């Protein structure tokens, strides 16, 4: 009796929400097979145990992810502050960005200008090309070489670089899918939906390495080029499923005003003596500015975390091969268990966030994760102790990534609906920096070793965590829900009545802490967002628990 009820609840979700779950799970499975441990190790062995070539190949993939996202953040409708931030990230001039004809096609920009489902179909085509090139690279003879700028390059490596570039373009679907998910979800219930999406992706990332381990069990439990080729080909077959899922998204199933961003900057409080709304003497421009700063602090933190993570994340399979001496099956089981620990930790982070607030929880989790990374770098003698290094790696990864859903939910709450795909595409621009640091990480590992690179990673991530500190003052502890306009209007009129008699402009701050009528309306709307019941959830007891806010986080970028 319980199972049909669960299925009924699941199918009450929006069409696009269901296909998002399918896409995230199937994409996680496919990448867990061909990308998690196999691709980096395959290139490492193919290029005579050189981490430099691994970093270069991963850098090419990240660069093309950024190419699909740069115009999404450098669109001419952006504000001056957005331009400054985007130029700092991409090293692109304002004049060049204003000329849209000189910019490559970008998923994020196209998704905010045209139908998102059509953009996803273009990403599906790029992924099909990536499958073809990856298969060709694996099946080509190893002894063929080609000369590029006087440098002899292996045919396999060249085709793998082309394939990874196409995979990078195909990954432009990620931010578009998440933007379409946000447009198909009620404001106030987004955290729960994002949590399921996050967990679906993590489940796929656990199933994928298990499938890879099964393939290794059949072909041989050894790090050989031939066995890795079989695993990668299995991953190419599984990669067809997320491509089919991309073809099923439909913009016509997205919501309207119910999915808009929240209107307030911080939860207003009432003075216990006077009953007035606290902070009403602040200018309206200050409240608006502080609200607009939230995405930039989040993105700045992501920039530094991305730069730091790029130096180490893709090299962990090589770390297990070279320093820990683990066989393929053991390595894949570690990679399979880690996402499950991330999912469990992310669920534990949600009730913690309800008590401490989302931002304090994010800071706490990230600082613990950074400390464990530093511990791995400062004590290399633990690397050969499997009972120490494996738990430290798994716990570090679980803790630091469990903050990602909370961080993504804050971003989606403070970004207007019409710019969500562009802000999601900023993840791709951050990967541009990540790709450069991946190449740098390959060189550092080759010259100085893993211990030095781990310490540098922890240092940069610690600096990135500092950019989240201002959010303690800007982001409320409680997450606001979408309110019908009549509820807001009633509360606004009631509040405006208490301030009647003031005739002022919308930007004028009155004496003695009093504010204009329009400011009172704005504050009243904020109060309504927080104090009114979730009327949309009360309409149906069956769906109330599905739309209720605050029980689960959302998904973000993973440091896996």
N, C-alpha and C positions, 0 to 999 in steps of 0.2 A: 504493500500500500504506500510505503514511503517513497519508493523509486518513481512511480508515475507522478507523484506530487512534485518531486524534484525536477523531473523532466518538464512538467507543465510550467513550473516557475522559470526554468531556463528559456523556454520558447516564448515567454512573455516579453523577452528582450527585443529591442529593435533589430530589424534585418541586418543593418550594418554592424551592430554590436556583435551579433552571432558570428558573422563572417570575420570580424576582427579576432575573435577568440580562435577560430579555425586557422586563420592566417598565422597568428603568433605561435600557436602550438606546432603547426606543420613546418613553419620556417625554423623554429627552434630545433626540431628533430633533424631536419636536413643539415643545418649548419653544425649541429652537434656531431654529425657523422663526418662531414668532409672538412670542416673548418676548425673545430675545437682543438684537437691535438694533431690531426693528420696533415693538414696543409703546411703548417709551419715546419713540422718535423720533416716532411717530404722535401721541401725546399732546402732545408738545412743539410740533409744527406745528399741531395742532388748536387749541391754546390760545395762539396768537400768540407762539410762541417763549418760553414761560415755563417755566423749570425748577421753579418752585414748584408748579405743578399736577402735574408729573411726580412730584415727591417726595410730594405728597399722595396721589396714586393708588397709588403703591407702598407708602405707609404704610398705606393701607386694606387692601391685600392682606396685608401683614405682620401687621397687627392681627388679622385673622381667622385667620391661621396660629397666632397666639398663643392665640386663643380656643379653638381646637381642641386646644391643648396645656396650657393653664394648669391645669385640674383634674387633668391627668396628673401634674403636679409638686406640686399642693396637696392630694393625697389624704391622708386622715386617718391612714393607716398610716405616714406619713413620720416620721422622727426629728426631734428638736428642731432640730438643725443644718440639716437639710433645710428645715424650716419657715423658719428665719431667712434662708437663702439664697433660697428661693422668694419670700418676702415682699420681700426687697431687689430681686429682679428684676422683680416684677410689681406692686409697690406695693399689695398686697392684704392686708387684715388677717387675723389668725389666726381671729378669730371668724367672719368671712364665709366663710373657706375651710372651716371645720369644718362649715358648713351645706351639705351637698352639693346640696340641692334648689335653692339659689340659684346654682349654678354651671352653665355651659353644658355641653352634651355634648362630651366631649373624646376624641380618638382614642387618645391614650396611656393615659388612665385606663381607658377601655373595653377596650382591648386586654389590659390586665393583669387585668381582672375577668371578661371574657367571651372568647368565641372571637375570635381576631384576624381570621379570614377574614370574619366577619360585619361587623366594623368596616370592613374594606377595601371591602366591598360598599357600605356607607354613603358612603364617600369617593368611590366610583365614581359614585354618584347625584349628589353635589355637583359633580363634574367635568362630568357631563352638563349640569347646569344652567348651569355656567360656559360651556360651548360654545354653548349656546342664547343666553345673554345677550351674549356677545362677538359672535356672528354678527348679532344684532339691532342692536347698537351700530354695527357697521360698515355695515349696510345702511340705517340710518335717514338721513333727510335732515339736512344739517348745520345748517340755519338754524332748527331747532326749539329753543326754550329753555323752561325751567321755572324758577319762582321758589321758592327754598328759603330761609326766614328772611330774606327781603328781598334775596337775592343771586341774580342771573340765572345759571343754569347751563345749559350746552349739553346737549341730550338725549343726544348721543353720549357726552359725558364722564360723564354720570350713569349711563348703562348700562354704560360701561366700568368705573366704580367698583364697581357691583353685580357685574359679571363677575369682577373681580379679587378681590372678597370671597369669591365662591364658589370661585375658584381657590385662595384661601388655605385654605378649609375642605377642599378636595380634596387639598391638599398634606399634610394630616394623615396620608395614607397612607404618606408617606415613612418616618417613625420606626417605624410599625407593620410595614412591610415589612422594615426592617432588624432589628427585634426578632424577627420570625418567621424571618428568615434566621439569626440567631444561635441560635435554638432548634432550627434544622434542621441545624446544623453542629457537628461535634465540637470540643470545647475542645482546642486544640493544633493544629488545622488551620484555624482561623478566619481567620488572616491571609491565607492563599492565596485563600480564597473571597471575602473582602472585597476583595482586590486585583482579582479578575476582575470583581466587581460595580462597583468603582470605574472600572475601565477600560471596561466596557460603557457606563456612564453618560457617560464622557468621549467615547467613540466616537460615541455618539448626539449629543452636543453639538457634535461636529465635522461630522457628516453634516447636521444641521439647518441651520446657516448656509450650507452648500453648496447645499442645496435652496432656501433663500431667495435666494441669489445667482442660481441658475438662473431663479427666478421673476422677479427684477429684470431679468435679461437678456432675458426675453420681454416684460415689460410696460414696461420703460424703466429705464435706470440713472440714476435721479434720485430725490432725497428729496421726493417729492410724496405728498399724502394719498391720491390714487387708487391709486398703485402700492403703497403700504404696505397699503392695504385688501386688495388681491389676495393679498399675502404672508400677511397674518393669516388670511384665509379658508383658504388652503392649510394653515396650521398647525392650524386647527380640524378639518380632515379627518383629519390625521395624529394628532390627540389622541385619536381613538377607539381606537387600538391599545392604549395603556397602560391605558385603562379596561377593555378586554376582558381584559387580563392580570390586573388586580385581581380579576376575577371567578373566576379559576382557582386562587387560593391555597386551601390546605386545612390546617387545624390538625392533622388526623389524621396528616400526614406529618412533624410535628416530632419531635425526638428527646427522650429522657429525660435521665438523669443525665449522659450523654456530653456535653451542651452546657452544663453548669453552669459557674459562674465559678470561677476559680482560688482556692486556699485560702491562698496565702502572700502575705506583704507584700514580702519581699525575699529574694534567694537566700542561704540560709545557707552560710557558709563554715567550714572546719575549720582550727583552729590547726595550723601545721606542727609544733609541739613536742608538744602534748598530744593532738591529734586531736579535741578537743571542738568543738562547734558554736559559732561565734562569735556574740556578741550574746545568749547564753542568759540573761544576768542581767537582761535587760530584762523588765519586767512584761508579762504576757500582754495586759492591757488596752491598754498602749502600742502593742503590735504591731497589735492590732485597730483601734485608733484611727487609727494612721498609714495602715493599709490603706484605711479608710473615707474618709480625707481626699483620696485621689487623684482621685476624680471631681469634687470641689469645686474643686480647683486647676485641673483641665481646664476646668470650666464657667466659672470666673471669668475665665480667659484668653479663652474664647470670647465671654463677655459683652463685653469690651472690644474684641476684634477685630470682633465683629458691629456694635457701635456705630460703630466707625471705618469699617468697610467700607460700611455703609449710606449714608454721606455721599458716596461716590464711585462705587461699582460700577455702579449702574444708569444713571449719567450718562456712562459712557465712550462709548457710541454718539453721544451729543450732543457730547461732546468731540471725537470724530473728525469730526463734521459741522461744528461751529462753529469749532474752533481749528486742526484739521489739514486741513480742507477735503477729506476723502476722500469719494468717491462710494459708494453703497450696496454695490456688488459688492466693492470693495476692503475696505470695513469688514467685510463678512460673511466674506471669506476670512481676514482677521486673526482674527476670532472663531472661525473653523473650525480654524485652525492652532493656536490657543492651547491648547485641550484636549488635542490630540495631544502638545504639548510638556509639558503637565502629566502626561500618562500616562507619557511617556518619563522625565521627571524623577522621578516616583514610583517607577518601577522602579529607577532609579539610587539612590534614597534607601534602598531596602531593604538592599542589601549594605553601604552606609555605616552603617546602623543596626546591622547585625550586628557591625561592628567598634567603633563608638563607643557603641552603645546607642541605644534608641529616643528617649529624652528629649534627650540631647545633639544628636542629629540634628535633632529637631524645632526646638530652640532655634537651631541654626545656620542652618537654612533660613529660619525666620521672620525672623531678624535681617537676613539678606541681602535678603529681600523688602521689609522695612520701609525699609531704607537706599535701595533703588531708588525706592520711593514718595517718600521725601523728596527724592531727586535730581530727580525729575520736577517737584516743587513748587518747588524752589529755583532751577531753571534753565529758566524758561519759553521762553527763546530756542531751545531744542532742539525745540520743538513743531512748527515748520515744516520741520524737517530729517527727512524720512521715514526716512533711513538710520540715524537715532539713536533717535527717539521710538518707532518701531514695535518694534525689538529690545528696548529697555528695557522697554516695556509687556509684551511677550510673556515675556521672561525673568523679570520681577518676578512675573507671574501664575503662571508655571510653578513657580518656586521656592517661593513662599509657599504654594501649594496642594498641593505634593507632600508636605507634612508632614501633611495632613489624614488620610490613611489610617492612618498610624502613630498619630496621636492617637486616632482612633476605635477602633483595636485595643486600646489601653491602656484606654479607657473600658469596652469590652465585657468585658475581662478582670477588671476590678475592680468590676463591677456584678452583683449577684445576678440569676439568671435571671428571678425573679418580678418584678423592677423594671426590666427592660431597656426595655420600651416607654415607661415613664414617664421614664427618663433620656434616651431618644431624643427624647421629646416635649419635653424641655427645650430642644432646638434651636428648637422653635416659640416658646417663651417668649422665647428670645434674639432671635428675629426681631421680637418686640414692641418691644424696644429698637432693633433694626435699623430697623424701620419708622419710629419716631420720628426717628432720625438721618437717614433718607432725606428726610423732610420738611425737617429742619434743613439737610441738604446742599443741597437745592434752593434754599433761601433764601440760604445762604452763597455758592453759585455765582452766583446772580443779583446779589448785592450786592458780593461781594469777588473773585469770579473763581475759576477752577480752581486756580491756583497756591496760593492761601491754603488752600483746602479740601484739597488734596493734602498740604500740610504738617501740618495738623491731624490728618488721617488717619494719617500716619506717626507722629506723637507719641503718639496714643492706642494704636495698635497696638504701639508699643515698650513702653508701660506694661503692656499685656496679655501681652507675652512674658515680662515679669518674674515673672508668676504661675506660670510653668512651672519656674522655678529650683528650688523645693523638691522637685519630682519627681525631681531628680537623686539625692536621698537615699532616696526612697520607692519608686521603680520599678526593678526589677532590669534588668540589661542583657539577660538572656536571657528569652524568653517561655516560660512554663510550659505543659506539656501535660497533658491529662486522663489520669488513671491509673485502672486498674481497682482496685476496693477491695481485692482480695487482695494486690496488689503493695504498696499503701500499708500494709496491715495487717502484712505480713511485715517491712517496714522499720521500722515503728513498734514492733513487739514487740522487734526486735533492739536498737533504740535504748533502749527502755524498760528492757531487761535491764541495760544498762550503768549505769542510774541506780536500780536496785532498791535497796530499803532506805530509801527516802525516803517517808514518808507525809505528804502535805501537800495542802491544798486547791488547786483549780484556779487560784486567784488569788494564792497565796502564793509569794513569791520567797525561796529559801533562802539561807543565808549562804554566803560564799566563792564566789559566782558559780554555785552549784548551783541547780537549779530542780526544780519538782514533777514528778511522774510524768506528769500530764496535759500539762504544757508540753513534756516530752520527746516525748510522743506527737505533739503538734502539730508540733514542729520536725522530727521524723522524717518526718511526712507531707510536710512541705515539701521535705525532702531527697529523698524518693521522687519527688516531682513533677518534680524537676530532674535526678536522677541515674539514675533507672530508664529503660530503653529504652521507646520508644513501642510498647507491646505491641499496641495496636489497629492500628498500621500494619504490624506484622510478620505479621499474620494472612493477608494477601494481597499478594504482590509486585506485583500489578497495580494495587492501590489505594494502595500505600505512598507513591508519589511524589505522589499527589493529596492525601493527608492530612498530609504532612510539614509541620512548622511552620517559620516564620521566613524563608521565602524571599521573601515578598511582604507588603505592608502592607494595610490596610483602608481603607474609604472614610470621608470626613468631609465637613463642609460646605465648599463651594467659594467662593472669593473671585473669581468669574469675572464 
